[in-house]
Amino acid sequence: MSITLKQIEALHWVVQLGTFDRAANRLHTSQSAVSKRIMELEATVGVPIFDRSQRGARLTEQGEHLLALSQDMLDIQDRMMALKDAGTMPARRLRLGITELSALTWLPRLISVLRETFPTLEIEPDVDTSRDLYARLQEDELDLIVIPECFVDPEIVSDRLAEVGNVWFARPGLVKSRRALTLEELAAYPVLIQGRRSGSGLFVNKWLKSQGVAFPRVLSSDNLTTVLALAVAGLGIGYLPRQCFRSMVTEGKLVTVPTKPSLPLVPYSAMYRNDRPSMFIAKVVEIAKEVCDFSVQFQA
């Protein structure tokens, strides 16, 4: 047997009004119907709710505890019933996990459109590494994340948003040759790569391994801007999103280093748990597809 809302309402009004008869009048039913609901509730929870050795409707200790718990169900019912009279959508919360690249590029546009579409929405963005974001999504600590497609779980839905092209960058003068380098020739230089907590790092490192390449001198960081800073400082050749950082080439701080083969495109997806079906999350993903653009850094 399961607990019903009618049983909870019967308990509430018997306690509020003091007798089964008054509760029956309030609920527009008979006293016997109220008594039956209370007995069914007692049978379901397995404890006596009212002390029948006393006069009047006096709760047992277990009954007082049950009454306190039941108030949450009544409160939820009131909020649900209030929806039909509400002039605006109820407040919602979006726990959004994104990586550094999204934060540097299209996150402000996404937040702007979400606020226009859902005026009462509370957005809680969290910038972290792909591995940590994915773990927190699995633990139901985030509602939606946008990361490279580097993890697979049957309980996680992955909806692709875009693909990001990376290219090798270096400080001007570090590489003398102007022709495309082979990956073996690239290994002659210190190489700057993203680490194992970075989704892009996992994706590219897996590809490099498939090419049979092992770099003897590696500087690794999970932080994208750290890799950028090390490249500008001339400490090695690093791969970065081509379009996002093309202004660094225009300003003469970096030059592109062509390689053969070139780096693969890194797919980015919106991911959410498949046991949380939601029209709201589906709408957020559609908006993300419309505004997603990794090519230009956000300018305040």
BELZINOR-V280468 format. One record per pair of residues at least 12 apart in sequence whose ideal C-beta (glycine too) atoms are under 7 Angstrom apart, sorted by the first residue. I is the first residue (numbers start at 1). J is the second residue. D is the distance in whole Angstrom. If there is no record, write none. Layout:
# BELZINOR-V280468
i=I j=J d=D
i=I j=J d=D
This chain:
# BELZINOR-V280468
i=1 j=40 d=7
i=1 j=43 d=7
i=1 j=44 d=5
i=2 j=44 d=7
i=3 j=41 d=7
i=3 j=44 d=6
i=5 j=73 d=7
i=5 j=77 d=6
i=6 j=37 d=6
i=7 j=37 d=5
i=7 j=40 d=6
i=7 j=41 d=4
i=8 j=70 d=5
i=8 j=73 d=5
i=8 j=74 d=6
i=9 j=27 d=6
i=10 j=23 d=6
i=10 j=27 d=7
i=10 j=34 d=5
i=10 j=37 d=4
i=10 j=38 d=6
i=11 j=38 d=7
i=11 j=41 d=6
i=11 j=49 d=7
i=11 j=67 d=6
i=11 j=70 d=6
i=12 j=70 d=7
i=12 j=74 d=6
i=13 j=26 d=5
i=13 j=27 d=6
i=14 j=34 d=7
i=14 j=38 d=7
i=14 j=57 d=5
i=15 j=57 d=7
i=15 j=59 d=7
i=15 j=67 d=6
i=18 j=56 d=6
i=18 j=57 d=6
i=19 j=57 d=6
i=20 j=34 d=5
i=20 j=35 d=6
i=20 j=57 d=7
i=38 j=50 d=7
i=45 j=66 d=6
i=47 j=62 d=4
i=48 j=60 d=5
i=48 j=62 d=7
i=49 j=62 d=7
i=49 j=63 d=4
i=49 j=66 d=6
i=50 j=63 d=6
i=88 j=120 d=6
i=89 j=118 d=7
i=89 j=120 d=6
i=90 j=120 d=7
i=91 j=120 d=4
i=91 j=122 d=6
i=92 j=118 d=6
i=92 j=120 d=7
i=92 j=121 d=5
i=92 j=122 d=7
i=92 j=280 d=6
i=93 j=122 d=5
i=93 j=124 d=7
i=94 j=121 d=6
i=94 j=123 d=5
i=94 j=124 d=7
i=94 j=143 d=6
i=94 j=144 d=7
i=94 j=284 d=7
i=95 j=124 d=5
i=95 j=142 d=5
i=95 j=143 d=5
i=96 j=123 d=6
i=96 j=124 d=7
i=96 j=125 d=5
i=96 j=126 d=7
i=96 j=143 d=7
i=96 j=144 d=6
i=97 j=126 d=5
i=97 j=128 d=6
i=97 j=133 d=4
i=97 j=136 d=7
i=97 j=137 d=7
i=97 j=142 d=4
i=97 j=145 d=4
i=98 j=125 d=6
i=98 j=127 d=6
i=98 j=146 d=5
i=99 j=130 d=6
i=99 j=147 d=6
i=99 j=199 d=7
i=100 j=127 d=6
i=100 j=223 d=7
i=100 j=224 d=5
i=100 j=225 d=7
i=101 j=224 d=6
i=101 j=241 d=6
i=101 j=244 d=7
i=101 j=294 d=6
i=102 j=146 d=5
i=103 j=127 d=5
i=104 j=244 d=7
i=104 j=297 d=5
i=104 j=298 d=6
i=105 j=244 d=6
i=105 j=293 d=6
i=105 j=294 d=5
i=105 j=296 d=6
i=105 j=297 d=6
i=105 j=298 d=6
i=106 j=291 d=6
i=106 j=292 d=6
i=106 j=293 d=5
i=106 j=294 d=7
i=107 j=125 d=7
i=108 j=298 d=5
i=109 j=291 d=5
i=110 j=287 d=7
i=110 j=288 d=6
i=110 j=291 d=5
i=111 j=123 d=6
i=113 j=287 d=5
i=113 j=291 d=6
i=114 j=284 d=7
i=114 j=287 d=6
i=117 j=287 d=7
i=126 j=142 d=7
i=129 j=197 d=4
i=129 j=198 d=6
i=129 j=222 d=5
i=130 j=147 d=4
i=130 j=148 d=6
i=130 j=150 d=6
i=130 j=197 d=7
i=130 j=198 d=6
i=130 j=199 d=3
i=131 j=197 d=4
i=132 j=197 d=6
i=133 j=145 d=5
i=133 j=147 d=6
i=134 j=147 d=6
i=134 j=151 d=5
i=137 j=156 d=7
i=137 j=271 d=6
i=137 j=273 d=7
i=138 j=153 d=7
i=140 j=273 d=7
i=143 j=272 d=6
i=143 j=281 d=6
i=144 j=270 d=6
i=144 j=272 d=5
i=144 j=281 d=6
i=144 j=284 d=6
i=145 j=271 d=5
i=146 j=161 d=7
i=146 j=268 d=6
i=146 j=270 d=5
i=146 j=288 d=7
i=147 j=199 d=5
i=147 j=268 d=7
i=147 j=271 d=7
i=148 j=199 d=3
i=148 j=200 d=5
i=148 j=203 d=5
i=148 j=266 d=5
i=148 j=267 d=7
i=148 j=268 d=6
i=149 j=267 d=5
i=149 j=269 d=5
i=150 j=199 d=5
i=150 j=202 d=4
i=150 j=203 d=5
i=155 j=273 d=6
i=155 j=274 d=6
i=155 j=275 d=7
i=156 j=271 d=5
i=156 j=273 d=6
i=156 j=274 d=7
i=157 j=271 d=7
i=157 j=272 d=6
i=157 j=274 d=5
i=158 j=269 d=4
i=158 j=271 d=5
i=159 j=269 d=6
i=159 j=270 d=5
i=159 j=285 d=5
i=160 j=267 d=6
i=160 j=269 d=5
i=161 j=268 d=5
i=161 j=269 d=6
i=161 j=270 d=6
i=161 j=288 d=6
i=161 j=289 d=6
i=161 j=292 d=5
i=162 j=268 d=5
i=162 j=292 d=5
i=162 j=294 d=6
i=163 j=265 d=4
i=163 j=266 d=7
i=163 j=267 d=5
i=164 j=241 d=5
i=164 j=265 d=7
i=164 j=266 d=5
i=164 j=268 d=6
i=164 j=294 d=5
i=165 j=242 d=5
i=165 j=265 d=6
i=166 j=204 d=7
i=166 j=239 d=5
i=166 j=240 d=6
i=166 j=241 d=6
i=166 j=242 d=6
i=166 j=263 d=5
i=166 j=266 d=6
i=167 j=239 d=7
i=167 j=242 d=4
i=167 j=256 d=5
i=167 j=263 d=6
i=168 j=237 d=5
i=168 j=239 d=5
i=168 j=256 d=7
i=168 j=257 d=4
i=168 j=259 d=6
i=169 j=231 d=5
i=169 j=238 d=6
i=169 j=240 d=5
i=169 j=245 d=7
i=169 j=254 d=5
i=169 j=256 d=6
i=169 j=257 d=7
i=170 j=231 d=6
i=170 j=237 d=4
i=170 j=254 d=7
i=170 j=255 d=6
i=170 j=257 d=5
i=171 j=231 d=7
i=171 j=232 d=6
i=171 j=234 d=4
i=171 j=254 d=7
i=172 j=252 d=7
i=172 j=255 d=5
i=174 j=234 d=6
i=175 j=237 d=7
i=175 j=257 d=5
i=180 j=258 d=4
i=180 j=259 d=6
i=180 j=260 d=4
i=181 j=257 d=7
i=181 j=259 d=5
i=182 j=260 d=6
i=183 j=211 d=6
i=183 j=213 d=5
i=183 j=259 d=6
i=186 j=237 d=7
i=186 j=259 d=6
i=187 j=213 d=7
i=187 j=215 d=5
i=187 j=216 d=6
i=189 j=236 d=6
i=189 j=237 d=5
i=190 j=217 d=4
i=190 j=219 d=6
i=190 j=235 d=6
i=190 j=236 d=3
i=191 j=215 d=4
i=191 j=217 d=7
i=191 j=218 d=5
i=191 j=236 d=6
i=191 j=237 d=6
i=192 j=219 d=5
i=192 j=227 d=5
i=192 j=230 d=5
i=192 j=231 d=6
i=192 j=235 d=7
i=192 j=236 d=5
i=192 j=237 d=7
i=192 j=238 d=3
i=193 j=205 d=7
i=193 j=218 d=6
i=193 j=220 d=5
i=194 j=221 d=7
i=194 j=222 d=6
i=194 j=224 d=7
i=194 j=227 d=6
i=195 j=220 d=5
i=195 j=221 d=6
i=195 j=222 d=4
i=197 j=222 d=4
i=198 j=222 d=5
i=200 j=266 d=5
i=201 j=222 d=7
i=203 j=266 d=5
i=204 j=239 d=6
i=204 j=263 d=6
i=204 j=266 d=7
i=207 j=264 d=5
i=219 j=235 d=6
i=219 j=236 d=6
i=227 j=240 d=7
i=228 j=240 d=6
i=228 j=245 d=7
i=231 j=254 d=6
i=232 j=253 d=5
i=232 j=254 d=6
i=237 j=257 d=6
i=239 j=263 d=6
i=241 j=294 d=6
i=243 j=294 d=7
i=243 j=295 d=4
i=244 j=294 d=6
i=244 j=295 d=6
i=244 j=297 d=6
i=270 j=285 d=5
i=270 j=288 d=5
